[in-house]
Structure formats: C-alpha cells, structure tokens
Amino acid sequence: MKNKETICVQGGYTPKNGEPRQIPIVQSTTFKYDTSEDMAKLFDLEASGYFYTRLQNPTNDFVAAKIAELEGGTAAMLTSSGQAANFFALFNICECGSHIVCSSSIYGGTFNLICVTMAKMGIETTFVSPDATEEELNKAFKENTKAVFGETIANPALTVLDIEKFAKAAHEHGVPLIIDNTFPTPVNCRPIEWGADIVTHSTTKYMDGHGAAVGGCIVDSGKFDWMAHKDKFPGLCTPDDSYHGITYATKFGNAGAFITKCTAQLMRDFGSIQSPQNAFILNLGLESLHVRMARHVENGQAVAEFLSKHPMVEAVTYSGLKTDKYYKIAQKYLPNGGCGVVSFTIKGGRSAAEKFMKALKLIAIETHVADARSCCLNPATSTHRQLTDEQLNAAGIPAGLIRVSCGLENKEDLIADLDQAFESVK
Ligand SMILES: *Cc1c(COP(=O)(O)O)cnc(C)c1O
C-alpha cells in the first residue's frame, strides 16, 4: 500500500500514455453510445460506465477513488454536500420504522437532519453520550436498530470518539458503524482501521481547505457482511424491483454493494451529485491535504497552549493539551494531532466575547471552519443567539465560548492577533 502523502498527490487517477496529467473536468451531462444495447447494459447495472451525470461522472469518480484509497476503503462516492453524504449513508440502510443509535456530540446540521427531518420519515434515534460505557451503549439498541453514528472529533464540541468501543457495540448488535471523519481527515485518523464500516465527510472543510467548494463523500470499508444480517438490511439483501431484481449484496459483494445501491437508488432519486467542477477544486485541495493538516495542527496546538496560559481565559478545549479530557484517547486515535479547531471560554461572557472578536484583525468572524484562513465564531451571539445564558450553560455552550479555526498563517501572527484582542477587552 502506498503512503497517505503519495495517495493525496497521485491517488485515484493514473493517466495513460499521452493523457492529461491533471484529472480532466468532464463537463458533460450525458455520454454517447453506439447502440441501445450498450446503454441497456448500463441501465441494468450489467456493465459499469457513464450515461448521465446525475448518477455518476468520471471526474467525481477519480476524486472519490482517491478518498477511498486514503481511508482504506473499497468504494466511495461524492455528494453535493456533507449533509447529503450523511443523509445518504444513513438512508441507504434505514427506512420508515428503523432506529439509529447516535452520539449526542455531533454537528448541529446532522443533529437536525437526524432528530427532525429523518424523524418525520419515521426513523427514530436514541442519542448516547460520546463517553458512554459499553453497558450504556448496549442499552440503546433496539430490535429495529440499523446503524450507529458518531464523529471522530465532534464539531463544535471537540469531543474525541472511542471508535473501537462504538464499533464493538455496533457489531455485537449486527449493524454497521458510520463515522463522520470531517475534522481529522484520513491524514490524521483512518476510522476503518479502528472498526468503522462506513466513513463520511464534509469535503467543504479541510479536504477542500480553501473555502471554495461545498461537497461531501461516503466511503465503504467493504468489511460489513450484509448477508450475515440479511433480515436487518432487506434493501441490500433482497431483489431490487427498480433494477430488474438485482440483489446488491450478492451481485456486488461486501466491497461494492453499499456504494452501488447508494448511487443507483439514492443518487438516481434525490440527485445530490457534486458538480465535476467542484470535484476538480476538491482534488486540488486533496493534493496538499497532508502538508496542510500538519500546519493546521501545529497552529492549533500553539494557539491552544497560548490560550491555556492567558489570565482572561476560563477554559480551553483542544485534545492536544495534556489537561484536556480527551488527551489520552486522542493519543490513541490521533497520534499526529487532530485538527486546527480550538475552543475557549473568555472571562466576562457574551459582551467580552463580542468586544474581543471585534478587535481581531487576522481571524475573521465566519460560520465556517477548517479553512486556510483563520476564522472564529461565538455561538451565543450567532448560531445560538436565541438562547438565554441559562439555556446556553445547560447546553454546555457558555456565553463566552469562542471557537477558533486556526488556518495556515504564521502561528506567531495568530497569537499576536489574539493577544492584542485580549488587550482591547481589559
Ligand atoms: C460541516 C459539517 C457537515 C455538513 O457538511 P456541509 O458540507 O456543510 O453540508 C457535516 N459534518 C461535520 C462534522 C461538519 O463539520
């Protein structure tokens, strides 16, 4: 197997003699065939190829193959956003009447998707603490549980998931573990090596890394034995009438069934394809992902250490700090560091946070993270502004909490910017 640095640069696409060195952008909705028989084979999933970009496009497939290789999976697909990736990954094996076990420490958009929108579809969820014991985890499962879901490093809480523990519980109950690996990226953690079955990404974050293209990705490890649990997963293990009675798990095996079904049914019906143009931009980001992640971690660590010593700081959350609740577990799953996102609580609450952020010059106020440019957000005055201070505290988001996403700038410049902003609050 090639090393991840080499896969970042060259994975997924190997040009033949005289072909373009960079991946071509196949900016075409359709593909031409000589005979109807040729096309019919594609429609019947008897041959692989392209016929309409709503389902598949060569540019996307080059990039998906690179991400599959980076994660150590057998198949992958790109989606239009991280939201689409998480929805498809879950809905590919869940239906009305299904149940999901989910870590309570996840991205707000995913929480809403699962808790509100998927609930309307008749899919029920039990939320468990990311720190749940084996016993607590086992109690969350039901007859109709189809999947377990969590984030390696949660956005924005920055909790680190014990992937092995969650995988063990999932497998004991005959269901796959789906891990959103957006924050560490496969450069810093490969969840499949720890037992995850499906890995998802918002490629909008570090993978693109330049705040240029919204996108998502789903990777299958190829390890989950669907037919061994065929009563739980009829969509994969019984004939699909919309494809002439194909049974995905037998026709495409454990290595290909999940992504083939997800493409053939969900991409066909919901149409959340990533544009080939965005896939090209994503690939430019991936080419430097290994170099950038190391710098994001270096800057995150330096900023976290600076903040942890500052007298105006009440608390810092960053799993690279020895004092952090997740330091030990991060040493196991994230030995080269996690990401560049640090959160801290400024003394003086909401008004201090507001004054502090206004004074920042390099670190911009944005609803974004994981960008080359540093940015920050105070939930109390933005995403969570409808909540009172009491409600914020109950949700574990103090009014003075500021999330800083450390970009690729010089770390001394970032620290100097934070330092002068503290001075202005005094
Ligand atoms: C941003 C994010 C998402 C949603 O991704 P979009 O590309 O914005 O749709 C999902 N999971 C995590 C962990 C995220 O940070």
PDBQT file of the ligand as one rigid body, heavy atoms in Angstrom, charges set to zero:
ROOT
HETATM    1  C1  LIG A 501     -19.855  20.989   8.061  1.00  0.00    +0.000 C 
HETATM    2  C2  LIG A 501     -20.091  19.627   8.558  1.00  0.00    +0.000 A 
HETATM    3  C3  LIG A 501     -21.093  18.818   7.994  1.00  0.00    +0.000 A 
HETATM    4  C4  LIG A 501     -22.033  19.321   6.923  1.00  0.00    +0.000 C 
HETATM    5  O1  LIG A 501     -21.329  19.497   5.738  1.00  0.00    +0.000 OA
HETATM    6  P1  LIG A 501     -21.764  20.532   4.569  1.00  0.00    +0.000 P 
HETATM    7  O2  LIG A 501     -20.720  20.288   3.550  1.00  0.00    +0.000 OA
HETATM    8  O3  LIG A 501     -21.777  21.901   5.160  1.00  0.00    +0.000 OA
HETATM    9  O4  LIG A 501     -23.122  20.091   4.120  1.00  0.00    +0.000 OA
HETATM   10  C5  LIG A 501     -21.219  17.521   8.475  1.00  0.00    +0.000 A 
HETATM   11  N1  LIG A 501     -20.421  17.055   9.452  1.00  0.00    +0.000 NA
HETATM   12  C6  LIG A 501     -19.460  17.809  10.017  1.00  0.00    +0.000 A 
HETATM   13  C7  LIG A 501     -18.596  17.221  11.093  1.00  0.00    +0.000 C 
HETATM   14  C8  LIG A 501     -19.255  19.120   9.591  1.00  0.00    +0.000 A 
HETATM   15  O5  LIG A 501     -18.287  19.864  10.159  1.00  0.00    +0.000 OA
ENDROOT
TORSDOF 0
